[in-house]
């Protein structure tokens, strides 16, 4: 669930405002490696253990993840890849054609802020590994503010370093991230195997019994069922697939079938890595320290650094630091680009530094990492409906007689219809979630569909009136 990819083009031309030419199209091999590497990252060290805190059962987790991740692959293949190969434009330029340049600013602002929060969570993850030699008190599941001066010092140090690297050397870091991806995948696999030994697993039934029929959720957590796992795993990357962010990547694909390569990310990262990380937490839950938390009615902490260190020693500490860094660094860079689109005269260096400062401040608040399941749900919920605008226009505009790329065709910089559809769908279903206590990920698809339908209906009505006048 990582934002670590750079557009797969390795040349200096990014084709930001034109379709990718045939001479720069790529085959499936490059995408396979990219997706496999980017989805085994710092977030996985947190998400896996958090599933255990929800009291999920073996069937709900293992089968639910199989099904949910497959739905995500289908979304990439039949929505994102189809549109990307047809138009070969970045998300931002495609949106600009439909919405207008000024409206894209709102999207960039939301995107940039959410990127900073995600990067902040990964700074917290790396800090849990850096803090081990200093005997740092680890953040608890219920912590929202810094729990010690040492935690603040380490987070600021890690965040500052990551921000400077992001601002000064993204290309070299992107290459380093690609080289480090196999190391991180190996770390997850090794940690999972060691954890199985520590748990005394000798058969599939032993493995199944780790989760068994489930349990009550930990204090402060909600109970996850089969459908919670399916829908959350489908939409944890909603901004990327149904939200169309990966148009920027898949526009380089020779054929839409390249979309199937996303399965490498889903089943190496969002399956193997999540389960491996959950096993690390299962080992910790058997310790006297964890039992003391449970006996006191509080949830044991989810600290990736100590969990990995307990399984594979120094190798685990290094893996957590690198995984957090390779996720946070390009995420800060992307946030900087989003902010630069709002302030085009600002230098890339300084907007990235500003993004790094915001991410570091977010990293000081453990809630972003400890509530990562909730945050990722919000992230996808907010951004996914924007992708519905592109999808519904692509598949239905011609059938109902709408002008495609309306903002470009009529020369407007702000298509109010898009903003109304986006805010109405997000606001309506978020209020429904809050008032009725509905799991937010359950409402991502309804919000997405509503946004697309409202966009079509309002556009049809408005354009019909224009024709008559």
Rosetta blueprint (number, residue, H / E / L):
1 X L
2 X L
3 X L
4 X L
5 X L
6 X L
7 X L
8 X L
9 X L
10 X L
11 X L
12 X L
13 X L
14 X L
15 X L
16 X L
17 X L
18 X L
19 X L
20 X L
21 X L
22 X H
23 X H
24 X H
25 X L
26 X E
27 X L
28 X H
29 X H
30 X H
31 X H
32 X H
33 X H
34 X H
35 X H
36 X H
37 X H
38 X H
39 X L
40 X L
41 X L
42 X H
43 X H
44 X H
45 X H
46 X H
47 X H
48 X H
49 X H
50 X H
51 X H
52 X H
53 X H
54 X L
55 X L
56 X L
57 X L
58 X H
59 X H
60 X H
61 X H
62 X H
63 X H
64 X H
65 X H
66 X H
67 X H
68 X H
69 X H
70 X H
71 X H
72 X H
73 X H
74 X H
75 X H
76 X H
77 X H
78 X H
79 X H
80 X H
81 X H
82 X H
83 X H
84 X H
85 X H
86 X H
87 X H
88 X L
89 X L
90 X L
91 X H
92 X H
93 X H
94 X H
95 X H
96 X H
97 X H
98 X H
99 X H
100 X L
101 X H
102 X H
103 X H
104 X H
105 X H
106 X H
107 X H
108 X H
109 X H
110 X H
111 X H
112 X H
113 X H
114 X H
115 X H
116 X H
117 X H
118 X H
119 X H
120 X H
121 X H
122 X H
123 X H
124 X H
125 X H
126 X H
127 X H
128 X H
129 X H
130 X H
131 X L
132 X H
133 X H
134 X H
135 X L
136 X L
137 X L
138 X L
139 X L
140 X L
141 X L
142 X L
143 X L
144 X L
145 X L
146 X L
147 X L
148 X L
149 X H
150 X H
151 X H
152 X H
153 X H
154 X H
155 X H
156 X H
157 X H
158 X H
159 X H
160 X H
161 X H
162 X H
163 X H
164 X H
165 X H
166 X H
167 X H
168 X H
169 X L
170 X H
171 X H
172 X H
173 X H
174 X H
175 X H
176 X H
177 X H
178 X H
179 X H
180 X H
181 X H
182 X H
183 X H
184 X H
185 X H
186 X H
187 X H
188 X H
189 X H
190 X H
191 X H
192 X H
193 X H
194 X H
195 X H
196 X H
197 X H
198 X H
199 X L
200 X L
201 X L
202 X L
203 X L
204 X H
205 X H
206 X H
207 X H
208 X H
209 X H
210 X L
211 X L
212 X L
213 X L
214 X L
215 X L
216 X L
217 X L
218 X L
219 X L
220 X L
221 X L
222 X L
223 X L
224 X L
225 X L
226 X H
227 X H
228 X H
229 X H
230 X H
231 X H
232 X H
233 X H
234 X H
235 X H
236 X L
237 X L
238 X L
239 X L
240 X L
241 X L
242 X L
243 X L
244 X L
245 X L
246 X L
247 X H
248 X H
249 X H
250 X H
251 X L
252 X L
253 X E
254 X L
255 X L
256 X H
257 X H
258 X H
259 X H
260 X H
261 X H
262 X H
263 X H
264 X H
265 X H
266 X H
267 X H
268 X H
269 X H
270 X H
271 X H
272 X H
273 X H
274 X H
275 X H
276 X H
277 X H
278 X H
279 X H
280 X H
281 X H
282 X H
283 X H
284 X H
285 X H
286 X L
287 X L
288 X H
289 X H
290 X H
291 X H
292 X H
293 X H
294 X H
295 X H
296 X L
297 X L
298 X L
299 X L
300 X L
301 X L
302 X L
303 X L
304 X H
305 X H
306 X H
307 X H
308 X H
309 X H
310 X H
311 X H
312 X H
313 X L
314 X H
315 X H
316 X H
317 X H
318 X H
319 X H
320 X H
321 X H
322 X H
323 X H
324 X H
325 X H
326 X H
327 X H
328 X H
329 X H
330 X H
331 X H
332 X H
333 X H
334 X H
335 X H
336 X H
337 X H
338 X H
339 X H
340 X H
341 X H
342 X H
343 X L
344 X L
345 X L
346 X L
347 X L
348 X H
349 X H
350 X H
351 X H
352 X H
353 X H
354 X H
355 X H
356 X H
357 X H
358 X H
359 X H
360 X H
361 X H
362 X H
363 X H
364 X L
365 X L
366 X L
367 X H
368 X H
369 X H
370 X H
371 X L
372 X H
373 X H
374 X H
375 X H
376 X H
377 X H
378 X H
379 X H
380 X H
381 X H
382 X H
383 X H
384 X H
385 X H
386 X H
387 X H
388 X H
389 X H
390 X H
391 X H
392 X H
393 X H
394 X H
395 X H
396 X H
397 X H
398 X H
399 X H
400 X H
401 X L
402 X L
403 X L
404 X L
405 X L
406 X H
407 X H
408 X H
409 X H
410 X H
411 X L
412 X L
413 X L
414 X L
415 X L
416 X H
417 X H
418 X H
419 X H
420 X H
421 X H
422 X H
423 X H
424 X H
425 X H
426 X H
427 X H
428 X H
429 X H
430 X H
431 X H
432 X H
433 X H
434 X H
435 X H
436 X H
437 X L
438 X L
439 X L
440 X H
441 X H
442 X H
443 X H
444 X H
445 X H
446 X H
447 X H
448 X H
449 X H
450 X H
451 X H
452 X H
453 X H
454 X H
455 X H
456 X H
457 X H
458 X H
459 X H
460 X H
461 X H
462 X H
463 X H
464 X H
465 X H
466 X H
467 X H
468 X H
469 X L
